[in-house]
Amino acid sequence: MGNPILLREQTLSAFTITVASLASSTTGVGRQSTLIDNSTNRWPIIAVTYSIKLGTSPTANRNLYLHAIRSDKNTTAIRDDGAGASDAAWTRKNADWLYTPSGKPSIVNIGSAATGDIFSGLYYIYDPGPEWGIGLWHDTGVALDATAGNHVISWRGLDPEIQ
């Protein structure tokens, strides 16, 4: 029998991204994180965990959307959707979805929404490249909860290793 392949994991790190009071959008307008330098560690897989709290009186059966933003990290960097290097407003045009462990894209349906509902989950970015981050937007009809501490979006680099 061959050696098992296990994941080497980095310590969990928080994204720099302003989620508190993020306005609702039906056209992909949201927020991007500060980009992460992956040129030294070269993590092939990134696990993204999130906990997002809804604002007051959200509309039912709407969604939260999470996307991967990649950069080639050149002097004049080419970044998905013309993203910047730091936490800022961002509009999704063609950035890839993040994916669940079962391969489903990161469209989080909030179902029968109520004020203060918290949605959380785990998604992956495969082959993030030398520099990467995430983009978040939602169409819940109202701004997300206004308290920054009520939202957590973190990441951890994963590297398959033969044991």
Buried (B, 14 or more C-beta within 10 A) or exposed (E): EEEEEEEEEBEEEEBEBBBBEBBBBEEBBBBBBBBBEBEEEEBBBBBBBBBBBBBEEBEEEBBBBBBBBBBEBEEEBEBBBEBBBEBEEBBBEEBBBBBBEEEEBBEBEBEEBEEEBEBEBEBBBEEBBBBBBBBBBBBBBBBBBEEEEBBBBEBBBBBEEEE
